[in-house]
Amino acid sequence: MREIDDEFEAKLGRIGNRRAGRASSYLRRVRQEAAKAGASARAGSSFTGGRIGRGRAQGAVLAGRERSRGQRRVVIKARIVRIKSGDLGAVRAHLRYVQRDGVTREGEPGELYDASNDRADGKDFTERSAGDRHQFRFIVAPEDSVELADLKPFVRDLMQQMEQDLGTKLDWIAADHFNTGHPHTHIVLRGKDDQENDLVIARDYIAHGFRSRAAELITRELGPETEIEVARKLQQEITAERLTRLDRNILRDAAGGVLELGALSGREPAWQTARIGRLRTLERMGLAEETEPGRWRIGPELEPRLRRMGERGDIIKTMHREMAAAGITKAAGDYAIFDPQGSAHRLVGRVVGEGFADELMERRYVVIDGVDGRTHYAEIGAVGVNDEPPVRDTILELKSRVAEPRAIDRTIAEIAARHGGVYSDQLHREFDPQASGEFVGAHVRRLEAMRREGMASRLADGSWSVGRDYLDQALRYEKLQQSRNPVRVAVLSWQRLEDLPQALGSTWLDRKLVGREAAEFASAGFGADVETALRARRQWLIEQGLAREEGGQVRFARNMLETLQARELARTAADISARTGLEPIDVKAGDKIDGVYRRMLTLNSGRFALIERSHEFALVPWRPVLERARGQLVTGQVGGEGISWSIGIKRGIGL
């Protein structure tokens, strides 16, 4: 969690139809009816829908209530997550996240609990959520949570108060996290009331009421803030390099960018003194100027600049923490923040730390020990339900995601333009008879992905309706993906660098050695480690007869990468055969393969799928889509560009 302040952050997901038009049409009709009833005729009234749902009255009252003297603060972050029909993958993934390693005071995995049990069953909660349309996710962070020996009683009291406010029993589960400077709790609330009807909570209650109740409870638990505590917290804010309560107070009272201190003489002396101290700090930062005694001009960049400074400070703390945990020491000038939109569009290095930049939205970061000798912090966005998060010691390549239509989109648009705005795999094969099933399947998958975002439509016969604005829609889709995942992440090696020089198989080092791209490695840090590993790998390849020195240069055997991969697969297949008694079979281009997908194997040459038949098995390149078919029958057609798979009795899924 970042520094505690008064700011509330609500990120409300869509829980109804993806098409916003229907929702806006419904809201428009409600407004019209309210206007007919005279609701809009009252002075200063307007209908926004914020009070629809349970807790609307309490939310409205608590929203208008001023913070009482001595009341402690609580940060609440809220999100409403839509659950796709029958798809509980995202629910399971979120519960795995809140139970991840290292979040308790002792560095152990998180423990789920509920209203009556200190150890709740996450699997049972997930199964109960099977028919839910949506669920609520909250992060509750009392400012003074470090003073609580246990957060569970506070959270249970809070949820009990919420039940009273909403007039229904609630089905929830929670986990406490102590892995940051501010202990906090993740709460997952089912989107059903005690009658198994959809639970709709008024936005006023989510935005104001829940936080007010939490503040009342934590104040009752710890007692009101003393004057000494208030003074200490204000003193810390005077020199803070982030947006503080004092800054918000200054911005609120500055009319037209000008603050008159004389007009605010009625304020508490401690606050006035702290505000003047803060203004002097802002003056040194170039964000405020005293034009005459008691009169200050506030810079328009004050809020965005302080926000950026606070974020950068959090990032630097994160990098220091991750590097210390990895036992790596570097000078302050060796830290950098990877900007996908900046001049450096590519980053290669070893993962030394990973975590969540935004816990509520589950947006991840990685800390990379780069080959350039610097340590980089990079936000990589959300990781898909079926994707793996980055793993420490793996070697990654990060590339900026460019938001523009792809070549695949131009092909779809061209085929559709020739057939009245319709695209299908059959029309594609007529357009390009040489196209492989894998290549055509990639176009269909592209349209399917866009359909899930409401940007493409499939016809009853399985073909696709592609309008004249398809390329504009493709650009919108790419911009959406860029906002979710600003970088493309490629795993160059699943193994540690130290294990690669003597490794059997085709490794990242081998690809670097035979590649024509000039590589620049720093003379210190990870770059120097890579250079040392490359020299050791060259010597190993010479000893294996796959390279030779000639005229002061090292020349590598033809098809060296394929030979290394074949050797590793042969040894792996022999080990599997010895354990299972099954016979390995070779799979070549043009072959058809069928069997049960058993598991994925991570080798030096990459990841491979184990496909098993009654007396035989095959090792073939793995694809993420196969994980949905673990233990099921799969059928694949081997082509020059990969394998096109059919899973179970479903339609074929090209990979």
Buried (B, 14 or more C-beta within 10 A) or exposed (E): BBBBBBEBEBEEEEBEEEEEEEBEEEBEEEBEEBEEEEEEEEEEEEBEEBBBBBBBBBBBEBBEEEEEEEBBBBBBBBBBBBBEEEEBBBBBBBBEBBBBEBBBEEEEEBBBBBBEEEEBEBEEBBEBBEEBBBBBBBBBBBBBBEEBEEBBEBBBBBBBBBBEBBEBEBBBBBBBBBBBEBBBBBBBBBBBBEEEEEBBBBBBBBBBBBBBBBBBBBBEBBEBBEEEBBBEBBBEBBEBEBBBBBBBBBBEBBEEEEBEBEEBEEEEEEBBBBBBBBBBBBBEBEBBEBEEEBBBBBBEEBBEBBBEBBBBBBBBEBBBBBBEEBEBEBEEEBBBBBBBEEEBBEBBBBBBBBBBBBBBBBBBBBBBBBBBBBBBBBBBBBBEBEEEBBEBBBBBBBBBBEBEBEEBBEBBBEBBBEBEBBBBBEBBBEBEEEBBBBBBBBBBBBBEEBEEEEBBEBEEEEBBBBEEEBBEBBBBBBEBBBEEBBBBBEBBBBBEBEEBBEBBBBBBBBEBBEEEEEEEBBEEBBBBBBBEBBEBBBBBBBEBEBBEEEEEEEEBBEEBBEBBBBBBBBEBBEEBBEEEEBEBBEBEEEBEBEBBBBEBBEBBBBBBBBBBBEEEBBBBBBBEBBBBBEEEBBBBBBBEBBBBBBBEEEEBBBB
